Amino acid sequence: SSKAFGLIRGDNGEGQGPGRWYGYWHGSPDVDSNVTVTSNWTHFAVSHDGVAMRVYVDGELKGSRPEVTLLTTGPNFVLGASLMSQNPMWWKGWLDDVRVYDRALSAEEISIVMGGENGGGEGEGEGDGGVDGGVDGGVDGLVAHFSFDGNLTDSVDGDVGVATMTPQFDAGRFGAALWFDGVDDKLTVSASSLPFGNAARTLSLWAKDADPSGHDWKFAANWG
């Protein structure tokens, strides 16, 4: 489907490097974060409040479009590739702590979500412990959460993602992270519980790109 919503990395807007990160939607142009791709763990949040679309990088607003109408309709939530089988645009790197909320989070809430399992700060085992299934560190609206700590399970509803590869878990931003080889690795899960149409939403995840020098267009996460 070309009606997707998600996070993509691409060129500098002129077909050249260095690559940059964008909030993806089916219209043009995508929402440019103006942030160059690096090999460091980086947090991204792509939000839509029903009107405007915003991209936050490491908790800071880096790009926005004031009027975006989404037409998200497809059945799948895909990590590591696009939704288009004829043009998968495989992404190479690691993903950790992938979340979807059914509303547009504020910058303050995104900063809380960046803290991972404990809902604030860095590391694990501190803070309020977090609560899956709708509330985490005071941030409500959680409808999907993949921690990738040795499994492919959505801790909100128990769905297990279908991987094209034998899952490889490496050291992540919090606990473990899932590796995508950029060749044929992707994870697919039902998008039935995710926001559709033009409904408000936020995609939140940690990503570590394994090929930051490239500027090809590659999908980290998308549904629709």
Contacts in CASP RR format, 6 or more apart in sequence:
PFRMAT RR
TARGET T0000
AUTHOR 0000-0000-0000
METHOD contacts of the structure
MODEL  1
SSKAFGLIRGDNGEGQGPGRWYGYWHGSPDVDSNVTVTSNWTHFAVSHDG
VAMRVYVDGELKGSRPEVTLLTTGPNFVLGASLMSQNPMWWKGWLDDVRV
YDRALSAEEISIVMGGENGGGEGEGEGDGGVDGGVDGGVDGLVAHFSFDG
NLTDSVDGDVGVATMTPQFDAGRFGAALWFDGVDDKLTVSASSLPFGNAA
RTLSLWAKDADPSGHDWKFAANWG
1 73 0 8 1.000
1 74 0 8 1.000
1 83 0 8 1.000
1 84 0 8 1.000
1 224 0 8 1.000
2 26 0 8 1.000
2 83 0 8 1.000
2 84 0 8 1.000
3 26 0 8 1.000
3 70 0 8 1.000
3 71 0 8 1.000
3 72 0 8 1.000
3 73 0 8 1.000
3 74 0 8 1.000
3 224 0 8 1.000
4 24 0 8 1.000
4 25 0 8 1.000
4 26 0 8 1.000
4 72 0 8 1.000
4 82 0 8 1.000
4 83 0 8 1.000
4 222 0 8 1.000
4 223 0 8 1.000
4 224 0 8 1.000
5 24 0 8 1.000
5 25 0 8 1.000
5 46 0 8 1.000
5 48 0 8 1.000
5 70 0 8 1.000
5 72 0 8 1.000
5 201 0 8 1.000
5 203 0 8 1.000
5 222 0 8 1.000
5 223 0 8 1.000
5 224 0 8 1.000
6 23 0 8 1.000
6 24 0 8 1.000
6 25 0 8 1.000
6 46 0 8 1.000
6 203 0 8 1.000
6 219 0 8 1.000
6 220 0 8 1.000
6 221 0 8 1.000
6 222 0 8 1.000
6 223 0 8 1.000
7 21 0 8 1.000
7 22 0 8 1.000
7 23 0 8 1.000
7 24 0 8 1.000
7 44 0 8 1.000
7 46 0 8 1.000
7 203 0 8 1.000
7 205 0 8 1.000
7 207 0 8 1.000
7 219 0 8 1.000
7 220 0 8 1.000
7 221 0 8 1.000
7 222 0 8 1.000
8 21 0 8 1.000
8 22 0 8 1.000
8 23 0 8 1.000
8 24 0 8 1.000
8 30 0 8 1.000
8 89 0 8 1.000
8 217 0 8 1.000
8 218 0 8 1.000
8 219 0 8 1.000
8 220 0 8 1.000
8 222 0 8 1.000
9 19 0 8 1.000
9 20 0 8 1.000
9 21 0 8 1.000
9 22 0 8 1.000
9 37 0 8 1.000
9 91 0 8 1.000
9 209 0 8 1.000
9 217 0 8 1.000
9 218 0 8 1.000
9 220 0 8 1.000
10 19 0 8 1.000
10 20 0 8 1.000
10 21 0 8 1.000
10 22 0 8 1.000
10 37 0 8 1.000
10 215 0 8 1.000
10 216 0 8 1.000
10 217 0 8 1.000
10 218 0 8 1.000
11 17 0 8 1.000
11 19 0 8 1.000
11 20 0 8 1.000
11 215 0 8 1.000
11 216 0 8 1.000
11 217 0 8 1.000
12 18 0 8 1.000
12 19 0 8 1.000
12 20 0 8 1.000
12 215 0 8 1.000
13 20 0 8 1.000
13 32 0 8 1.000
15 215 0 8 1.000
16 215 0 8 1.000
17 214 0 8 1.000
17 215 0 8 1.000
18 36 0 8 1.000
18 37 0 8 1.000
18 212 0 8 1.000
18 213 0 8 1.000
18 214 0 8 1.000
18 215 0 8 1.000
19 36 0 8 1.000
19 37 0 8 1.000
19 212 0 8 1.000
19 214 0 8 1.000
19 215 0 8 1.000
20 32 0 8 1.000
20 33 0 8 1.000
20 34 0 8 1.000
20 35 0 8 1.000
20 36 0 8 1.000
20 37 0 8 1.000
21 33 0 8 1.000
21 35 0 8 1.000
21 37 0 8 1.000
21 42 0 8 1.000
21 44 0 8 1.000
21 55 0 8 1.000
21 57 0 8 1.000
22 30 0 8 1.000
22 31 0 8 1.000
22 32 0 8 1.000
22 33 0 8 1.000
22 55 0 8 1.000
23 30 0 8 1.000
23 31 0 8 1.000
23 33 0 8 1.000
23 46 0 8 1.000
23 53 0 8 1.000
23 55 0 8 1.000
24 30 0 8 1.000
24 31 0 8 1.000
24 46 0 8 1.000
24 219 0 8 1.000
24 222 0 8 1.000
25 31 0 8 1.000
25 48 0 8 1.000
25 53 0 8 1.000
25 68 0 8 1.000
25 70 0 8 1.000
26 70 0 8 1.000
26 71 0 8 1.000
27 68 0 8 1.000
31 46 0 8 1.000
31 53 0 8 1.000
31 54 0 8 1.000
31 55 0 8 1.000
31 63 0 8 1.000
31 64 0 8 1.000
31 65 0 8 1.000
31 68 0 8 1.000
32 55 0 8 1.000
32 63 0 8 1.000
33 44 0 8 1.000
33 55 0 8 1.000
33 57 0 8 1.000
33 62 0 8 1.000
33 63 0 8 1.000
34 62 0 8 1.000
34 63 0 8 1.000
35 42 0 8 1.000
35 57 0 8 1.000
35 62 0 8 1.000
37 209 0 8 1.000
37 212 0 8 1.000
37 214 0 8 1.000
37 215 0 8 1.000
38 209 0 8 1.000
38 212 0 8 1.000
39 208 0 8 1.000
39 209 0 8 1.000
39 210 0 8 1.000
39 212 0 8 1.000
40 208 0 8 1.000
41 96 0 8 1.000
41 172 0 8 1.000
41 173 0 8 1.000
41 206 0 8 1.000
41 207 0 8 1.000
41 208 0 8 1.000
42 57 0 8 1.000
42 58 0 8 1.000
42 206 0 8 1.000
42 207 0 8 1.000
42 208 0 8 1.000
42 209 0 8 1.000
43 56 0 8 1.000
43 57 0 8 1.000
43 58 0 8 1.000
43 59 0 8 1.000
43 114 0 8 1.000
43 173 0 8 1.000
43 204 0 8 1.000
43 205 0 8 1.000
43 206 0 8 1.000
44 55 0 8 1.000
44 56 0 8 1.000
44 57 0 8 1.000
44 203 0 8 1.000
44 204 0 8 1.000
44 205 0 8 1.000
44 206 0 8 1.000
44 207 0 8 1.000
44 220 0 8 1.000
45 55 0 8 1.000
45 56 0 8 1.000
45 59 0 8 1.000
45 105 0 8 1.000
45 110 0 8 1.000
45 113 0 8 1.000
45 202 0 8 1.000
45 203 0 8 1.000
45 204 0 8 1.000
46 53 0 8 1.000
46 54 0 8 1.000
46 55 0 8 1.000
46 56 0 8 1.000
46 202 0 8 1.000
46 203 0 8 1.000
47 53 0 8 1.000
47 54 0 8 1.000
47 56 0 8 1.000
47 104 0 8 1.000
47 105 0 8 1.000
47 110 0 8 1.000
47 200 0 8 1.000
47 201 0 8 1.000
47 202 0 8 1.000
47 203 0 8 1.000
48 54 0 8 1.000
48 68 0 8 1.000
48 70 0 8 1.000
48 104 0 8 1.000
48 198 0 8 1.000
48 200 0 8 1.000
48 201 0 8 1.000
48 202 0 8 1.000
49 103 0 8 1.000
49 104 0 8 1.000
49 200 0 8 1.000
50 68 0 8 1.000
50 70 0 8 1.000
50 104 0 8 1.000
50 198 0 8 1.000
50 199 0 8 1.000
50 200 0 8 1.000
51 66 0 8 1.000
51 67 0 8 1.000
51 68 0 8 1.000
52 64 0 8 1.000
52 65 0 8 1.000
52 66 0 8 1.000
52 67 0 8 1.000
52 68 0 8 1.000
53 64 0 8 1.000
53 65 0 8 1.000
53 68 0 8 1.000
53 70 0 8 1.000
54 61 0 8 1.000
54 63 0 8 1.000
54 64 0 8 1.000
54 104 0 8 1.000
55 61 0 8 1.000
55 62 0 8 1.000
55 63 0 8 1.000
55 64 0 8 1.000
56 62 0 8 1.000
56 107 0 8 1.000
56 110 0 8 1.000
58 114 0 8 1.000
59 107 0 8 1.000
59 110 0 8 1.000
59 111 0 8 1.000
59 114 0 8 1.000
60 107 0 8 1.000
61 107 0 8 1.000
69 198 0 8 1.000
70 197 0 8 1.000
70 198 0 8 1.000
70 199 0 8 1.000
71 197 0 8 1.000
71 198 0 8 1.000
72 194 0 8 1.000
72 195 0 8 1.000
72 196 0 8 1.000
72 197 0 8 1.000
72 198 0 8 1.000
72 199 0 8 1.000
72 223 0 8 1.000
72 224 0 8 1.000
73 196 0 8 1.000
73 197 0 8 1.000
73 224 0 8 1.000
74 83 0 8 1.000
74 191 0 8 1.000
74 196 0 8 1.000
74 223 0 8 1.000
74 224 0 8 1.000
75 190 0 8 1.000
75 191 0 8 1.000
75 192 0 8 1.000
75 224 0 8 1.000
76 83 0 8 1.000
76 188 0 8 1.000
76 189 0 8 1.000
76 190 0 8 1.000
76 191 0 8 1.000
76 223 0 8 1.000
76 224 0 8 1.000
77 100 0 8 1.000
77 144 0 8 1.000
77 188 0 8 1.000
77 189 0 8 1.000
77 190 0 8 1.000
77 191 0 8 1.000
77 194 0 8 1.000
77 221 0 8 1.000
77 222 0 8 1.000
77 223 0 8 1.000
77 224 0 8 1.000
78 186 0 8 1.000
78 187 0 8 1.000
78 188 0 8 1.000
78 219 0 8 1.000
78 221 0 8 1.000
78 222 0 8 1.000
78 223 0 8 1.000
79 95 0 8 1.000
79 98 0 8 1.000
79 146 0 8 1.000
79 178 0 8 1.000
79 180 0 8 1.000
79 186 0 8 1.000
79 187 0 8 1.000
79 188 0 8 1.000
79 220 0 8 1.000
79 221 0 8 1.000
80 90 0 8 1.000
80 91 0 8 1.000
80 95 0 8 1.000
80 180 0 8 1.000
80 182 0 8 1.000
80 185 0 8 1.000
80 186 0 8 1.000
80 187 0 8 1.000
80 218 0 8 1.000
80 219 0 8 1.000
80 220 0 8 1.000
80 221 0 8 1.000
81 88 0 8 1.000
81 89 0 8 1.000
81 90 0 8 1.000
81 91 0 8 1.000
81 185 0 8 1.000
81 186 0 8 1.000
81 219 0 8 1.000
82 88 0 8 1.000
82 89 0 8 1.000
82 219 0 8 1.000
82 222 0 8 1.000
83 222 0 8 1.000
83 223 0 8 1.000
83 224 0 8 1.000
88 186 0 8 1.000
88 219 0 8 1.000
89 216 0 8 1.000
89 217 0 8 1.000
89 218 0 8 1.000
89 219 0 8 1.000
90 180 0 8 1.000
90 181 0 8 1.000
90 182 0 8 1.000
90 183 0 8 1.000
90 184 0 8 1.000
90 185 0 8 1.000
90 186 0 8 1.000
90 218 0 8 1.000
91 180 0 8 1.000
91 182 0 8 1.000
91 209 0 8 1.000
91 218 0 8 1.000
91 219 0 8 1.000
91 220 0 8 1.000
92 180 0 8 1.000
92 181 0 8 1.000
92 182 0 8 1.000
92 183 0 8 1.000
92 209 0 8 1.000
92 210 0 8 1.000
92 211 0 8 1.000
92 218 0 8 1.000
93 179 0 8 1.000
93 180 0 8 1.000
93 182 0 8 1.000
93 207 0 8 1.000
93 208 0 8 1.000
93 209 0 8 1.000
93 210 0 8 1.000
93 211 0 8 1.000
94 170 0 8 1.000
94 172 0 8 1.000
94 177 0 8 1.000
94 178 0 8 1.000
94 179 0 8 1.000
94 180 0 8 1.000
94 207 0 8 1.000
94 208 0 8 1.000
94 210 0 8 1.000
95 146 0 8 1.000
95 148 0 8 1.000
95 177 0 8 1.000
95 178 0 8 1.000
95 180 0 8 1.000
95 205 0 8 1.000
95 206 0 8 1.000
95 207 0 8 1.000
95 220 0 8 1.000
95 221 0 8 1.000
96 147 0 8 1.000
96 148 0 8 1.000
96 172 0 8 1.000
96 173 0 8 1.000
96 174 0 8 1.000
96 175 0 8 1.000
96 176 0 8 1.000
96 177 0 8 1.000
96 178 0 8 1.000
96 205 0 8 1.000
96 206 0 8 1.000
96 207 0 8 1.000
96 208 0 8 1.000
97 116 0 8 1.000
97 117 0 8 1.000
97 145 0 8 1.000
97 146 0 8 1.000
97 147 0 8 1.000
97 148 0 8 1.000
97 173 0 8 1.000
97 174 0 8 1.000
97 204 0 8 1.000
97 205 0 8 1.000
97 206 0 8 1.000
98 144 0 8 1.000
98 145 0 8 1.000
98 146 0 8 1.000
98 148 0 8 1.000
98 203 0 8 1.000
98 204 0 8 1.000
98 205 0 8 1.000
98 221 0 8 1.000
99 113 0 8 1.000
99 142 0 8 1.000
99 144 0 8 1.000
99 145 0 8 1.000
99 146 0 8 1.000
99 202 0 8 1.000
99 203 0 8 1.000
99 204 0 8 1.000
99 205 0 8 1.000
100 142 0 8 1.000
100 143 0 8 1.000
100 144 0 8 1.000
100 145 0 8 1.000
100 194 0 8 1.000
100 195 0 8 1.000
100 201 0 8 1.000
100 202 0 8 1.000
100 203 0 8 1.000
100 204 0 8 1.000
100 223 0 8 1.000
101 139 0 8 1.000
101 141 0 8 1.000
101 142 0 8 1.000
101 143 0 8 1.000
101 201 0 8 1.000
101 202 0 8 1.000
101 204 0 8 1.000
102 141 0 8 1.000
102 143 0 8 1.000
102 194 0 8 1.000
102 195 0 8 1.000
102 199 0 8 1.000
102 200 0 8 1.000
102 201 0 8 1.000
103 141 0 8 1.000
103 200 0 8 1.000
103 201 0 8 1.000
103 202 0 8 1.000
104 200 0 8 1.000
104 201 0 8 1.000
104 202 0 8 1.000
105 113 0 8 1.000
105 139 0 8 1.000
105 202 0 8 1.000
105 204 0 8 1.000
109 139 0 8 1.000
110 202 0 8 1.000
110 204 0 8 1.000
112 119 0 8 1.000
112 120 0 8 1.000
112 136 0 8 1.000
112 137 0 8 1.000
112 138 0 8 1.000
112 139 0 8 1.000
113 119 0 8 1.000
113 136 0 8 1.000
113 139 0 8 1.000
113 204 0 8 1.000
114 120 0 8 1.000
114 204 0 8 1.000
115 121 0 8 1.000
115 122 0 8 1.000
115 123 0 8 1.000
115 174 0 8 1.000
116 123 0 8 1.000
116 173 0 8 1.000
116 174 0 8 1.000
117 124 0 8 1.000
117 125 0 8 1.000
117 129 0 8 1.000
117 130 0 8 1.000
117 147 0 8 1.000
117 174 0 8 1.000
118 124 0 8 1.000
118 125 0 8 1.000
118 126 0 8 1.000
118 127 0 8 1.000
118 128 0 8 1.000
118 129 0 8 1.000
118 130 0 8 1.000
119 127 0 8 1.000
119 128 0 8 1.000
119 129 0 8 1.000
119 130 0 8 1.000
119 136 0 8 1.000
119 137 0 8 1.000
119 138 0 8 1.000
119 139 0 8 1.000
120 127 0 8 1.000
120 137 0 8 1.000
121 127 0 8 1.000
123 174 0 8 1.000
124 174 0 8 1.000
124 175 0 8 1.000
128 137 0 8 1.000
129 137 0 8 1.000
130 136 0 8 1.000
130 137 0 8 1.000
131 137 0 8 1.000
132 142 0 8 1.000
132 145 0 8 1.000
132 155 0 8 1.000
132 156 0 8 1.000
133 142 0 8 1.000
133 145 0 8 1.000
133 155 0 8 1.000
133 156 0 8 1.000
134 140 0 8 1.000
134 141 0 8 1.000
134 142 0 8 1.000
134 143 0 8 1.000
134 156 0 8 1.000
135 141 0 8 1.000
135 142 0 8 1.000
136 142 0 8 1.000
136 145 0 8 1.000
142 156 0 8 1.000
143 156 0 8 1.000
143 193 0 8 1.000
143 194 0 8 1.000
143 195 0 8 1.000
144 154 0 8 1.000
144 156 0 8 1.000
144 157 0 8 1.000
144 189 0 8 1.000
144 193 0 8 1.000
144 194 0 8 1.000
145 154 0 8 1.000
145 155 0 8 1.000
145 156 0 8 1.000
146 152 0 8 1.000
146 153 0 8 1.000
146 154 0 8 1.000
146 155 0 8 1.000
146 178 0 8 1.000
146 189 0 8 1.000
147 155 0 8 1.000
147 174 0 8 1.000
147 175 0 8 1.000
148 169 0 8 1.000
148 172 0 8 1.000
148 176 0 8 1.000
148 177 0 8 1.000
148 178 0 8 1.000
149 169 0 8 1.000
149 174 0 8 1.000
149 175 0 8 1.000
149 176 0 8 1.000
150 167 0 8 1.000
150 169 0 8 1.000
150 176 0 8 1.000
151 160 0 8 1.000
152 160 0 8 1.000
152 161 0 8 1.000
152 163 0 8 1.000
152 167 0 8 1.000
152 178 0 8 1.000
152 187 0 8 1.000
152 189 0 8 1.000
153 159 0 8 1.000
153 160 0 8 1.000
153 161 0 8 1.000
154 160 0 8 1.000
154 161 0 8 1.000
154 189 0 8 1.000
156 193 0 8 1.000
157 193 0 8 1.000
159 189 0 8 1.000
159 190 0 8 1.000
159 193 0 8 1.000
160 189 0 8 1.000
161 187 0 8 1.000
161 188 0 8 1.000
161 189 0 8 1.000
162 187 0 8 1.000
162 188 0 8 1.000
162 189 0 8 1.000
163 185 0 8 1.000
163 186 0 8 1.000
163 187 0 8 1.000
163 188 0 8 1.000
164 184 0 8 1.000
164 185 0 8 1.000
164 186 0 8 1.000
164 187 0 8 1.000
165 181 0 8 1.000
165 184 0 8 1.000
165 185 0 8 1.000
167 178 0 8 1.000
168 178 0 8 1.000
168 179 0 8 1.000
169 176 0 8 1.000
169 177 0 8 1.000
169 178 0 8 1.000
169 179 0 8 1.000
170 176 0 8 1.000
170 177 0 8 1.000
170 179 0 8 1.000
171 177 0 8 1.000
172 206 0 8 1.000
172 208 0 8 1.000
173 206 0 8 1.000
173 208 0 8 1.000
174 206 0 8 1.000
177 206 0 8 1.000
177 208 0 8 1.000
178 187 0 8 1.000
179 185 0 8 1.000
180 186 0 8 1.000
182 211 0 8 1.000
182 218 0 8 1.000
191 223 0 8 1.000
191 224 0 8 1.000
194 201 0 8 1.000
194 223 0 8 1.000
195 201 0 8 1.000
196 224 0 8 1.000
203 221 0 8 1.000
205 220 0 8 1.000
205 221 0 8 1.000
207 220 0 8 1.000
END
